[in-house]
Amino acid sequence: MEKHIELVVAEKQEVLIVGTGNYGLREVLPETEKYIESKGIELTVEPTDKTCEIYNKISEDKKAVAAFTLF
């Protein structure tokens, strides 16, 4: 598992929001999705323009982290 994912788990985040780029071209691997969810972390995957808005709303109430792809 990538070091970045391990940091999300270690920091006990409640939500991981992944931006897939403005055109939605990036993907989260199924095994990564399963791993994140098995740790009790809610996973949201959307095009980057939507994830910014989602992060701003969710982070008010939950411990959240976001990863964005900008292209």
Secondary structure, DSSP 8 states (H G I E B T S, - for coil): --HHHHHHHHTT-SEEEEE-TTTT-----HHHHHHHHHTT-EEEEE-HHHHHHHHHHHTTTS-EEEE----
